[in-house]
Every structure is written in C-alpha cells, then in structure tokens.
C-alpha cells in the first residue's frame, strides 16, 4: 500500500505547490539530456552521411532519431527504477527512510500538472477579464505553440480551452495512468516520451525525419489515456451540470469529431470538452507565421448572437477549468482503484 500513500501525498503536493522554478525538476533535466544527446547524434550523422543520397539521409535521420528515443527513454526508466527500488527497499534509519519517501513523493508530484494547468488557465482568464489583451496574449503564448499576437479575445479563449483540454490528458490523466500500472519509473518514462515529442516531434524540415520516432511513440503512449480523459470529461460535465443531455453531447462530439484533429489523440479530449461546453474549437491557426488549416471541432450554440461570443467563450473557459478540476479528481480516484487492484493481484 506504500505506492498508494506516495500517490496520494504526491497529488496533494502538486495541488499545493505545482512545479516551482526554484526546485530541481526531472523534466528539465530530461530536456537538457535530450539537447545534449541530439547534438552528439547530429554530429555523428553529419560525419557519416554528409555525402549520402537523399533517401539514405532520410533513413539515417530516422535511425538516429530512434537511437535518441531509445537512449532517453531507456535511461529514464532504468534510473528511476533503480531509485524507486533503492528508496523503497533499503534499510535505513527511520529519519533517513522518511526523507527518502519524501523525495519519492516529490518526484512523483512532478509528473502531474493539475496545479500549473489550472493556474495558467486562470491567468489568461484574469487578463481577458481585466481588458489586458496583450497580457492575455503573452500569458497564452507561454502555454501554446501557436502565434498569439493577432488573436482577439475569442481566439485567445478558444486556444486556452484547447490547450487545457489536451494537457488534461498529457499532464494529468496520462501520468496517473502510467503510475497506476508501473509506479514512478513508468510515470517518469511517460514524461520523457512526452518531452521528446515536445522538443523533436515536429513536422518541420529539421525534425520531420529525426523526430519521427519520438512523435510516433508519443502517439502510442497517449492513445489510451486520451480516451480515458475524454470519457472523464464527459462524466465531469454530467456531474457538474446534472444533465444527461450535456454528457451525451460531450460523448457524441468526442466520437464524431475526435478523429478530425491532426493528432490521433489531442482531438479526443478537445472534442469532449467542446461538446460539454457547447462551443466550436479548432479552425485555422498561425504557427511561426505559417497558416495551418485545422478542422473545426464541436458546434456553437445557434441561439448565441455574434456580439455575445466573447462573453460565451469567457464563461466556457471558466467552466472548462471546473471540468478539469473534477476530471483530475476522477483520475485521482481511478488511479487509486488501479493501484489497489494491482497490489491485490501481486499479493
């Protein structure tokens, strides 16, 4: 039952403090390692494939990208599995044992992002409420990859809901899911996969081949958690609104529009959220000055007048945060159940 106690403590710790910049964070260390290993592999690639034909270069880039993934993912699992085993099984004095458990709690808490996700969403809402459009754009720019400087209030709030929905899966439910089935080592390995995708999993000229393996592995790792998240968002909309119709609309939109997204997973929680809130997400977006035609997800309420859109999306963003809070709690309960079942099966 020690893992359940660690998980509960870690969840509470994340809700209390999030990820303070002054504390060492494993994901930042993983990101540093990715940069260093990529640099070494890029140099090796240039030396060995400098004059190779185009097809050979593409294959070489993919192979070196696979090697990057294998090194980072493998090292992350081995290191944290060793730490987890050492801290849980070693016979130290009571004081040292409590200290090691506290370290495990902290490391586990760094895999969750409920506090930071809600805080970042509220920061954008507060800026929009205060009429500080430029400040809202800047705060949004800290949590999304798209260009934010040309967005109006509706665009800012739409983008906020989209990233909140997607990151509910990536930052909350997915790490909980992997902790439930494999403890800290697997949860941190998931964070390594997610970090790899965020750093090299782009489809631009530099990374479309080198980052291919990272992007594909991230798609695989998020497949089940994204769908669990979508179901939990629908369930949360029912609990908050006590409305089977809202739950049905959320689930229906998830099934209908979830696959429209460019990502096989991101569209699932986004569509569930769009249906729960009665809004339309997606559409054309600017990334690095390039227009990307993204499909629309969900439908806006037909009775809302155009001049009321800002107000509607502001309310919808606040409702989205309420849904995320409850989804996080549902994930918390689901994880404890899985941990209990896993413990019972092992014993």
Sine and cosine of phi, psi and omega as CSV:
sin_phi,cos_phi,sin_psi,cos_psi,sin_omega,cos_omega
0.00,0.00,-0.04,1.00,-0.06,-1.00
-0.89,0.45,-0.58,0.82,0.01,-1.00
-0.91,0.42,-0.59,0.80,0.04,-1.00
-0.90,0.44,-0.69,0.73,0.02,-1.00
-0.89,0.45,-0.67,0.74,0.03,-1.00
-0.89,0.45,-0.69,0.72,-0.01,-1.00
-0.89,0.46,-0.73,0.68,0.00,-1.00
-0.87,0.50,-0.72,0.70,0.00,-1.00
-0.90,0.44,-0.65,0.76,-0.01,-1.00
-0.92,0.39,-0.64,0.77,0.01,-1.00
-0.89,0.45,-0.71,0.71,0.02,-1.00
-0.90,0.44,-0.67,0.74,0.01,-1.00
-0.88,0.48,-0.68,0.74,0.02,-1.00
-0.89,0.45,-0.67,0.74,0.03,-1.00
-0.88,0.47,-0.54,0.84,-0.07,-1.00
-0.98,0.19,-0.73,0.68,-0.15,-0.99
-0.84,-0.54,-0.25,0.97,-0.03,-1.00
0.90,0.43,-0.72,-0.70,0.00,-1.00
-0.84,-0.55,0.99,0.15,0.01,-1.00
-0.87,0.50,0.66,-0.75,-0.04,-1.00
-0.91,0.42,-0.43,0.90,-0.08,-1.00
-0.98,0.19,-0.19,0.98,0.04,-1.00
-1.00,-0.09,0.61,-0.79,0.07,-1.00
-0.89,0.46,0.71,-0.70,-0.07,-1.00
-0.85,-0.53,0.79,-0.61,-0.03,-1.00
-0.83,0.56,-0.60,0.80,-0.04,-1.00
-0.91,0.41,-0.60,0.80,0.07,-1.00
-0.91,0.41,-0.60,0.80,0.05,-1.00
-0.92,0.38,-0.66,0.75,0.06,-1.00
-0.88,0.48,-0.67,0.74,0.03,-1.00
-0.88,0.48,-0.67,0.75,0.06,-1.00
-0.88,0.48,-0.68,0.73,0.00,-1.00
-0.90,0.43,-0.63,0.78,0.03,-1.00
-0.88,0.48,-0.70,0.71,0.02,-1.00
-0.86,0.50,-0.71,0.70,-0.04,-1.00
-0.92,0.40,-0.72,0.69,-0.03,-1.00
-0.92,0.38,-0.63,0.77,0.05,-1.00
-0.86,0.51,-0.68,0.73,-0.02,-1.00
-0.88,0.48,-0.67,0.74,0.01,-1.00
-0.91,0.42,-0.70,0.71,-0.03,-1.00
-0.93,0.38,-0.60,0.80,0.05,-1.00
-0.89,0.46,-0.67,0.75,0.02,-1.00
-0.90,0.44,-0.67,0.74,0.03,-1.00
-0.91,0.42,-0.62,0.78,0.01,-1.00
-0.90,0.44,-0.69,0.72,0.00,-1.00
-0.90,0.45,-0.66,0.75,-0.02,-1.00
-0.91,0.41,-0.64,0.77,-0.10,-0.99
-1.00,0.00,-0.42,0.91,-0.14,-0.99
-0.83,-0.56,0.35,0.94,-0.08,-1.00
-0.85,0.53,-0.61,0.79,-0.04,-1.00
-0.92,-0.39,0.28,0.96,-0.02,-1.00
-0.96,0.27,0.47,-0.88,0.04,-1.00
-0.90,0.43,0.25,-0.97,-0.12,-0.99
-0.84,0.55,-0.74,0.68,-0.03,-1.00
-0.88,0.47,-0.61,0.79,0.02,-1.00
-0.92,0.40,-0.61,0.79,0.02,-1.00
-0.92,0.39,-0.65,0.76,0.03,-1.00
-0.88,0.48,-0.72,0.70,0.01,-1.00
-0.90,0.44,-0.66,0.75,0.00,-1.00
-0.89,0.45,-0.69,0.73,0.03,-1.00
-0.86,0.51,-0.68,0.73,0.01,-1.00
-0.91,0.42,-0.65,0.76,-0.02,-1.00
-0.91,0.41,-0.68,0.74,0.04,-1.00
-0.92,0.39,-0.55,0.84,0.08,-1.00
-0.91,0.41,-0.64,0.77,0.07,-1.00
-0.89,0.45,-0.64,0.77,0.01,-1.00
-0.90,0.43,-0.65,0.76,0.06,-1.00
-0.84,0.54,-0.74,0.67,-0.01,-1.00
-0.88,0.47,-0.70,0.71,-0.02,-1.00
-0.88,0.47,-0.66,0.75,-0.02,-1.00
-0.92,0.40,-0.76,0.65,-0.08,-1.00
-0.93,0.36,-0.74,0.67,-0.03,-1.00
-0.91,0.40,-0.72,0.69,-0.01,-1.00
-0.89,0.45,-0.72,0.70,-0.01,-1.00
-0.90,0.43,-0.66,0.75,0.00,-1.00
-0.87,0.49,-0.73,0.68,-0.02,-1.00
-0.90,0.44,-0.72,0.70,-0.05,-1.00
-0.90,0.44,-0.69,0.73,-0.02,-1.00
-0.90,0.43,-0.74,0.67,-0.07,-1.00
-0.98,0.22,-0.42,0.91,0.11,-0.99
-0.93,0.36,-0.64,0.77,0.03,-1.00
-0.91,0.40,-0.70,0.72,0.02,-1.00
-0.89,0.46,-0.71,0.71,-0.01,-1.00
-0.87,0.49,-0.72,0.69,-0.01,-1.00
-0.91,0.40,-0.68,0.73,-0.01,-1.00
-0.89,0.46,-0.73,0.69,-0.08,-1.00
-0.94,0.34,-0.52,0.85,-0.08,-1.00
-1.00,0.03,-0.42,0.91,-0.12,-0.99
-0.94,-0.34,-0.29,0.96,-0.05,-1.00
-0.94,0.35,0.53,-0.85,0.00,-1.00
-0.98,-0.21,1.00,-0.06,0.03,-1.00
-0.94,-0.34,0.02,-1.00,0.11,-0.99
-0.91,0.41,0.39,-0.92,-0.01,-1.00
-0.80,0.60,-0.65,0.76,-0.02,-1.00
-0.90,0.44,-0.73,0.69,0.01,-1.00
-0.92,0.40,-0.58,0.82,0.02,-1.00
-0.89,0.45,-0.68,0.74,0.04,-1.00
-0.91,0.42,-0.61,0.80,0.01,-1.00
-0.90,0.43,-0.69,0.73,0.00,-1.00
-0.91,0.41,-0.63,0.78,0.06,-1.00
-0.90,0.43,-0.61,0.79,0.04,-1.00
-0.89,0.46,-0.62,0.78,0.05,-1.00
-0.90,0.43,-0.67,0.75,0.04,-1.00
-0.89,0.46,-0.65,0.76,0.04,-1.00
-0.88,0.48,-0.72,0.69,0.00,-1.00
-0.89,0.46,-0.73,0.68,-0.01,-1.00
-0.87,0.50,-0.65,0.76,0.03,-1.00
-0.91,0.42,-0.64,0.77,-0.02,-1.00
-0.90,0.44,-0.47,0.88,-0.02,-1.00
-0.95,0.32,-0.23,0.97,0.04,-1.00
-0.99,0.11,-0.24,0.97,0.00,-1.00
-0.97,-0.22,0.41,-0.91,-0.06,-1.00
-0.64,-0.77,0.50,0.86,-0.03,-1.00
-0.88,0.48,-0.75,0.67,-0.05,-1.00
-0.87,0.49,-0.77,0.63,-0.07,-1.00
-0.93,0.37,-0.57,0.82,0.00,-1.00
-0.91,0.41,-0.73,0.69,0.00,-1.00
-0.92,0.39,-0.66,0.75,0.00,-1.00
-0.89,0.46,-0.69,0.73,-0.01,-1.00
-0.92,0.39,-0.61,0.79,0.05,-1.00
-0.91,0.42,-0.69,0.73,0.00,-1.00
-0.91,0.42,-0.55,0.84,0.00,-1.00
-0.89,0.46,-0.66,0.75,0.03,-1.00
-0.92,0.40,-0.71,0.71,0.01,-1.00
-0.86,0.51,-0.71,0.70,-0.02,-1.00
-0.89,0.46,-0.62,0.78,0.01,-1.00
-0.92,0.38,-0.65,0.76,0.05,-1.00
-0.91,0.42,-0.70,0.71,0.02,-1.00
-0.86,0.51,-0.58,0.82,-0.03,-1.00
-0.99,0.15,-0.05,1.00,-0.02,-1.00
0.97,0.24,0.26,0.97,0.01,-1.00
-1.00,-0.06,0.98,0.19,-0.09,-1.00
-0.89,0.46,-0.70,0.71,-0.02,-1.00
-0.90,0.43,-0.64,0.77,0.04,-1.00
-0.90,0.43,-0.64,0.76,0.04,-1.00
-0.89,0.46,-0.67,0.75,0.04,-1.00
-0.88,0.47,-0.67,0.74,-0.01,-1.00
-0.92,0.40,-0.67,0.74,0.00,-1.00
-0.92,0.38,-0.61,0.79,0.06,-1.00
-0.91,0.42,-0.62,0.78,-0.01,-1.00
-0.88,0.47,-0.33,0.94,0.02,-1.00
-0.98,0.19,-0.25,0.97,-0.08,-1.00
-0.83,-0.56,-0.02,1.00,0.04,-1.00
-0.77,-0.63,0.32,-0.95,0.00,-1.00
-1.00,-0.08,-0.19,0.98,-0.06,-1.00
-0.99,0.17,0.24,-0.97,0.10,-1.00
-0.96,0.28,0.73,-0.68,-0.07,-1.00
-0.92,-0.40,-0.16,0.99,-0.16,-0.99
-0.94,0.35,-0.31,0.95,-0.02,-1.00
-0.96,-0.27,0.04,1.00,-0.07,-1.00
-0.98,0.22,0.65,-0.76,0.15,-0.99
-1.00,0.08,-0.04,-1.00,-0.07,-1.00
-0.86,0.50,-0.67,0.75,0.01,-1.00
-0.88,0.47,-0.70,0.71,0.01,-1.00
-0.89,0.45,-0.63,0.78,0.03,-1.00
-0.89,0.46,-0.72,0.69,-0.05,-1.00
-0.94,0.34,-0.62,0.79,0.07,-1.00
-0.87,0.50,-0.74,0.67,0.00,-1.00
-0.89,0.46,-0.58,0.82,0.03,-1.00
-0.90,0.43,-0.71,0.70,0.01,-1.00
-0.90,0.44,-0.64,0.77,0.00,-1.00
-0.88,0.47,-0.75,0.66,-0.03,-1.00
-0.94,0.33,-0.56,0.83,0.08,-1.00
-0.89,0.46,-0.68,0.73,-0.02,-1.00
-0.90,0.43,-0.75,0.66,-0.02,-1.00
-0.88,0.47,-0.69,0.73,-0.06,-1.00
-0.98,0.22,-0.23,0.97,0.16,-0.99
-0.89,0.46,-0.59,0.81,0.08,-1.00
-0.97,0.25,-0.82,0.58,-0.08,-1.00
-0.91,0.41,-0.61,0.79,-0.15,-0.99
-0.98,-0.20,-0.19,0.98,-0.04,-1.00
-0.81,-0.59,-0.92,0.40,-0.15,-0.99
-0.94,0.35,-0.67,0.74,-0.03,-1.00
-0.88,0.47,-0.78,0.63,0.03,-1.00
-0.89,0.46,-0.56,0.83,0.08,-1.00
-0.90,0.44,-0.69,0.72,-0.01,-1.00
-0.86,0.51,-0.72,0.69,-0.04,-1.00
-0.96,0.28,-0.49,0.87,0.13,-0.99
-0.91,0.41,-0.63,0.78,-0.03,-1.00
-0.89,0.45,-0.58,0.82,-0.07,-1.00
-0.99,-0.14,-0.26,0.96,-0.05,-1.00
-0.55,-0.83,0.20,0.98,0.04,-1.00
0.93,0.38,-0.27,-0.96,-0.03,-1.00
-0.84,0.55,-0.68,0.73,-0.03,-1.00
-0.84,0.54,-0.68,0.74,-0.04,-1.00
-0.97,0.24,-0.59,0.81,0.04,-1.00
-0.89,0.45,-0.67,0.74,0.01,-1.00
-0.95,0.31,-0.54,0.84,0.08,-1.00
-0.90,0.44,-0.63,0.77,0.08,-1.00
-0.87,0.49,-0.68,0.73,0.01,-1.00
-0.88,0.47,-0.56,0.83,0.05,-1.00
-0.92,0.40,-0.67,0.74,0.04,-1.00
-0.89,0.46,-0.70,0.71,0.00,-1.00
-0.90,0.44,-0.64,0.77,0.02,-1.00
-0.93,0.36,-0.64,0.76,0.08,-1.00
-0.84,0.55,-0.73,0.69,-0.01,-1.00
-0.89,0.46,-0.66,0.75,-0.04,-1.00
-0.94,0.34,-0.37,0.93,-0.04,-1.00
-0.98,-0.18,-0.57,0.82,-0.07,-1.00
-0.79,-0.62,-0.04,1.00,-0.09,-1.00
-1.00,0.08,0.58,0.81,-0.03,-1.00
-1.00,-0.04,0.32,-0.95,0.02,-1.00
-0.97,-0.23,0.41,0.91,0.04,-1.00
-1.00,0.07,-0.01,-1.00,-0.09,-1.00
-0.87,0.49,-0.60,0.80,-0.07,-1.00
-0.96,0.29,-0.57,0.82,-0.18,-0.98
-0.88,-0.47,-0.06,1.00,-0.11,-0.99
-0.88,0.48,-0.47,0.88,0.07,-1.00
-0.98,-0.19,-0.73,0.69,-0.03,-1.00
-0.90,0.44,-0.57,0.82,-0.03,-1.00
-1.00,-0.09,0.12,0.99,-0.05,-1.00
-0.85,0.53,-0.74,0.67,-0.05,-1.00
-0.91,0.42,-0.65,0.76,0.01,-1.00
-0.89,0.46,-0.69,0.73,-0.01,-1.00
-0.92,0.40,-0.67,0.74,-0.01,-1.00
-0.92,0.40,-0.66,0.75,0.00,-1.00
-0.91,0.42,-0.61,0.79,0.04,-1.00
-0.90,0.43,-0.63,0.77,0.06,-1.00
-0.86,0.50,-0.68,0.73,-0.01,-1.00
-0.92,0.39,-0.71,0.70,-0.06,-1.00
-0.90,0.43,-0.51,0.86,-0.07,-1.00
-1.00,-0.09,-0.04,1.00,-0.11,-0.99
-0.86,0.50,-0.81,0.58,-0.02,-1.00
-0.95,0.31,-0.75,0.67,0.00,-1.00
-0.85,0.53,-0.60,0.80,0.00,-1.00
-0.89,0.46,-0.62,0.79,-0.02,-1.00
-0.97,0.22,-0.56,0.83,0.14,-0.99
-0.88,0.47,-0.68,0.73,0.00,-1.00
-0.88,0.47,-0.71,0.71,0.02,-1.00
-0.85,0.53,-0.69,0.73,0.01,-1.00
-0.91,0.42,-0.65,0.76,-0.01,-1.00
-0.94,0.35,-0.56,0.83,0.08,-1.00
-0.90,0.44,-0.69,0.73,0.04,-1.00
-0.89,0.46,-0.69,0.73,0.01,-1.00
-0.90,0.43,-0.64,0.77,0.01,-1.00
-0.90,0.43,-0.62,0.79,0.02,-1.00
-0.90,0.43,-0.55,0.83,0.05,-1.00
-0.93,0.36,-0.71,0.70,-0.04,-1.00
-0.90,0.44,-0.68,0.73,-0.05,-1.00
-0.95,0.31,-0.57,0.82,-0.06,-1.00
-0.97,-0.23,-0.12,0.99,-0.12,-0.99
0.69,0.72,0.74,0.68,-0.07,-1.00
-0.71,-0.70,0.91,-0.41,0.08,-1.00
-0.91,0.42,-0.50,0.87,0.00,-1.00
-0.90,0.43,-0.70,0.72,0.02,-1.00
-0.89,0.45,-0.69,0.73,0.04,-1.00
-0.89,0.47,-0.69,0.72,0.01,-1.00
-0.89,0.46,-0.68,0.74,-0.01,-1.00
-0.91,0.41,-0.62,0.78,0.04,-1.00
-0.89,0.45,-0.74,0.67,-0.02,-1.00
-0.92,0.40,-0.66,0.75,0.01,-1.00
-0.89,0.46,-0.71,0.71,0.00,-1.00
-0.91,0.41,-0.60,0.80,0.04,-1.00
-0.88,0.48,-0.70,0.71,-0.01,-1.00
-0.94,0.33,-0.58,0.82,-0.07,-1.00
-0.99,0.17,-0.68,0.73,-0.15,-0.99
-0.94,-0.34,-0.15,0.99,-0.07,-1.00
-0.86,0.51,-0.50,0.87,-0.03,-1.00
-1.00,0.03,-0.06,1.00,-0.01,-1.00
-0.96,0.28,-0.41,0.91,-0.07,-1.00
-0.90,0.43,0.46,-0.89,0.04,-1.00
-0.90,0.44,-0.45,0.89,0.07,-1.00
-1.00,-0.08,0.62,-0.79,0.01,-1.00
-0.94,0.33,-0.19,0.98,-0.07,-1.00
-0.86,-0.50,-0.63,0.77,-0.09,-1.00
-0.86,0.52,-0.55,0.83,-0.04,-1.00
-0.93,0.37,-0.38,0.92,-0.05,-1.00
-0.91,0.41,-0.86,0.52,0.04,-1.00
-0.92,0.40,-0.53,0.85,0.03,-1.00
-0.90,0.44,-0.69,0.72,0.00,-1.00
-0.92,0.39,-0.64,0.77,0.04,-1.00
-0.88,0.47,-0.65,0.76,0.01,-1.00
-0.93,0.36,-0.68,0.74,0.01,-1.00
-0.86,0.51,-0.68,0.73,0.02,-1.00
-0.92,0.40,-0.63,0.77,0.00,-1.00
-0.91,0.41,-0.55,0.84,-0.07,-1.00
-0.99,-0.10,-0.22,0.98,-0.03,-1.00
0.94,0.35,0.67,0.74,-0.01,-1.00
-0.76,-0.66,0.12,-0.99,0.05,-1.00
-0.90,-0.43,0.81,-0.59,0.03,-1.00
-0.94,-0.34,0.01,-1.00,0.01,-1.00
0.99,0.17,-0.39,-0.92,-0.04,-1.00
1.00,-0.09,0.08,-1.00,-0.06,-1.00
-0.85,0.52,0.66,-0.75,0.02,-1.00
-0.62,-0.79,0.47,-0.88,0.00,-1.00
-0.99,-0.15,0.76,-0.64,0.07,-1.00
-0.78,-0.62,0.93,-0.36,-0.02,-1.00
0.86,0.50,0.57,0.82,0.01,-1.00
0.99,0.14,0.03,1.00,-0.01,-1.00
-0.95,-0.32,0.77,-0.64,0.00,-1.00
-0.98,0.20,0.82,-0.57,0.04,-1.00
-0.92,-0.38,0.85,-0.53,-0.01,-1.00
-0.99,0.12,0.99,-0.15,0.03,-1.00
-0.99,-0.13,0.62,-0.79,0.00,-1.00
-0.93,0.35,0.44,-0.90,0.07,-1.00
-0.98,0.19,0.57,-0.82,0.00,-1.00
-0.79,-0.62,0.81,-0.59,-0.01,-1.00
1.00,0.09,0.01,-1.00,-0.03,-1.00
-0.69,-0.73,0.63,-0.78,0.07,-1.00
-0.99,0.17,0.49,-0.87,0.05,-1.00
-0.90,0.44,0.81,-0.58,-0.10,-1.00
-0.92,0.39,-0.41,0.91,-0.09,-1.00
-0.99,0.16,-0.14,0.99,-0.03,-1.00
-0.99,0.13,0.78,-0.63,0.01,-1.00
-0.98,0.20,0.46,-0.89,-0.09,-1.00
-0.84,0.54,-0.63,0.78,-0.03,-1.00
-0.94,0.35,-0.18,0.98,0.00,-1.00
-0.98,-0.18,0.06,1.00,-0.07,-1.00
-0.87,0.50,-0.69,0.73,-0.02,-1.00
-0.86,0.51,-0.69,0.72,0.00,-1.00
-0.91,0.42,-0.66,0.75,-0.02,-1.00
-0.90,0.44,-0.69,0.72,-0.04,-1.00
-0.96,0.28,-0.45,0.89,0.09,-1.00
-0.92,0.39,-0.72,0.69,0.07,-1.00
-0.89,0.46,-0.63,0.77,-0.02,-1.00
-0.90,0.43,-0.62,0.78,0.01,-1.00
-0.92,0.40,-0.65,0.76,0.05,-1.00
-0.90,0.43,-0.64,0.76,0.05,-1.00
-0.91,0.41,-0.58,0.81,0.02,-1.00
-0.88,0.47,-0.64,0.77,0.03,-1.00
-0.91,0.42,-0.63,0.78,0.06,-1.00
-0.89,0.46,-0.66,0.75,0.02,-1.00
-0.90,0.43,-0.65,0.76,0.00,-1.00
-0.91,0.42,-0.65,0.76,0.04,-1.00
-0.85,0.52,-0.73,0.68,-0.03,-1.00
-0.94,0.34,-0.61,0.79,0.06,-1.00
-0.87,0.49,-0.64,0.77,0.05,-1.00
-0.88,0.47,-0.66,0.75,0.03,-1.00
-0.92,0.40,-0.63,0.77,0.06,-1.00
-0.90,0.44,-0.66,0.75,0.06,-1.00
-0.89,0.46,-0.62,0.78,0.05,-1.00
-0.86,0.51,-0.76,0.65,0.01,-1.00
-0.91,0.42,-0.65,0.76,0.00,-1.00
-0.90,0.44,-0.64,0.76,0.00,-1.00
-0.91,0.41,-0.68,0.73,0.03,-1.00
-0.87,0.49,-0.66,0.75,0.04,-1.00
-0.87,0.49,-0.73,0.69,0.00,-1.00
-0.90,0.44,-0.65,0.76,0.03,-1.00
-0.89,0.46,-0.67,0.75,0.02,-1.00
-0.89,0.45,-0.71,0.71,0.01,-1.00
-0.90,0.44,-0.65,0.76,0.01,-1.00
-0.90,0.43,-0.67,0.74,0.02,-1.00
-0.89,0.45,-0.67,0.74,0.00,-1.00
-0.91,0.42,-0.65,0.76,-0.02,-1.00
-0.92,0.39,-0.62,0.79,0.00,-1.00
-0.94,0.34,-0.52,0.85,-0.01,-1.00
-1.00,0.00,0.00,0.00,0.00,0.00
